[in-house]
Amino acid sequence: MTSSHPHNPALKHLEVLVGDWNMELANASFLPGPSETAKGHVSFEWVQDGAFLVMRMGDKPPLPPDAIWLISRDESTPNYTVLYYDARSVSRVYKMSFSDGVWKMWRESPGFWQRYEGKLSKDSNTITAHWEKSPDGTKWEHDFDLTYTKVS
């Protein structure tokens, strides 16, 4: 059975993310050394004729594992919901905002809180970002930095 859905207007602000991006990860404790970096690839594309946005990341260690991020939004709220799943069988739910070139994601889970902030360049071709983590949501520590550069 095939169906055609109209493009989800609640996702219109995310159009700038659609495409292929090179990714560089740095300043991560899980990399071999403090000055080491790792490079990978990320893609964003519409699924179900624009009903959802999917982010796919596929790389080998030491980069984060193959992962899928499914993004959507309840039109009555300003924040998005992100469903995350990766090759380690880790599944998480994040809240997300995207406004004025600032992209944020966060989750509040007992024992492992996370937050992400990325800033889109004026030409929309670079995102400079970082992740932080916390055991309780009060004391935060840097996790790693990311730079995304748009390829197409």
N, C-alpha and C positions, 0 to 999 in steps of 0.2 A: 504494500500500500504506500503510495507516495502522496505527500501533501505539500502545499506551498503556504508558508507563513509570511505575513508581511514583516518587513524589517522592524525590530522592536525599537520604538522611539525612545524608550527609557535608556537605551544604550548609545544614543547618538554621540555623546561626548567621548566615547572610546574609539571612534573611527580613526583617530590619529595613531593608534597603536597597531592597526591592521597592517600586516606585512611581515617580512623577514628581518631579523635583527642578529647581529653578532653580539656576543656577551663576553665580558671579561670579569672574572671574579678575583678579588684581591683582599689582603688584610684579613685572612681567615685562619683560625687556629688549626684547622684540619689540613691546610696545605703544608708541603714539606718544610718550607722556611718562611720567615716573615716577609721577605721581599718577593716570594714566588707569586705568580699569577696563573690562572687557568682560563682557557678560552673555550667558548661553546657557541651554540646556536639556539635561538628562540624564535618561534613564529606565532603570530596572532592571526586568526581567521574567523570569519562568521560561520556559524553552523545553523542548519535548519532555516536557510534563507534569511539569516540575520536575527533569529529569535534569541541566540546566545552568542557569546564570544568565547572562543577557546584559545588558550595559550598552551603551546607544546614546547617542552624543553627536552632535548635528547642528547645526552653526553655520557662520557665514561668518567670514572673517578680520576682525579680528586674533585671534579665538579659535582654539584648536587645531582642526584640520580634522575633518570628519565622521569618526567612528570607531566601531568595534564592538569590544567587549571580551567574550570568551567565557570564563566562569569555571567551573571544576570542581575536583574534588579526588580524589586517591587516598585511599580510606578508611583506608589503613594509615599515612598520614603526616599531620602536623598542618597542613602548608602546602597552599595551593591553587596551581593553575596558571592563568595568564591568557594567552590568545591575543589579540593586539591586531592590528588592521588599520585603516588610515585611507585617506582620499581621495587621499593622496599616493602610494599604493601602498607605504607603510611597513608592515612586519610585524615584530612583536616578541613575545617570550615573556617573561613576568614570573613570578616567584614572589610569593605573596601570603599574608598572615596576617590574621586578624580575630579579636580576642580582647579582652574587657573594654572594648569601645568604642573600641579602637585598630585602625585599618585600615592595613596596610603593604603596599607593593608594591616590588619591586626587581628589577633585572637587572644582570648582570655581563658586559658585552660589551666586548671589546677596543676601546679608543678612546672608548667612550661608555657609562659606567655611569650608572644612574639609581636613585633611591630616592624613595619617596613615603610620607608619613605623614599620616593623617587621624584626627581625634578626634571621636567622636560625642557630641553633647550628651546630658545626662541624660534629656531628653524625646524623644530619638531623631529630632528634626526638623531638626537642623543638623549638618553635618560641616565642621570647620575643618581645612584641609589645606595641604600645601606639597610641591613637588617640588624635588629637588636633583639635580645632575649632576656627573660627574667623568670626566676622561680615563683615570684609572687605578685608581680605587677608594680612593685615599689622600687626595687633596686634593679636597674637595667644595665646590661653590658653589651658592648659592640659584638656582633656576630661576624659579619663580613660586608664588604663593599661590592657593588655591581656597577658596571657601565654597559649600557646597551647602545649600539650604533646601528641605525637603520640601513639595511642593504637594499630593500625594495618595498 
